[in-house]
Amino acid sequence: WTLAHRRRDSGRAVLIVSHFVADRDRFDRIVHLRDGRTGTW
């Protein structure tokens, strides 16, 4: 997580792909992928 925070703080996008969102409070935004489409449902 330290590396991801450093990248974000320097203005870079960080993409985390996971089936688990136990750490969702660490993210600025969560985008769900379902059937090949993105959404926020």
C-alpha positions, 0 to 999 in steps of 0.5 A: 500500500505504501507504493500505491500511496506514493504513486497516487500522491505524485499524481499517477493513477493506480489500478488495483484489481481484486475480487476482495474490497476489504480495504475499500476505505483506502480507495478514492473510487471503486469501479465494478466490472460485470459482464465486461462492462464497468459500472458503480452498481 
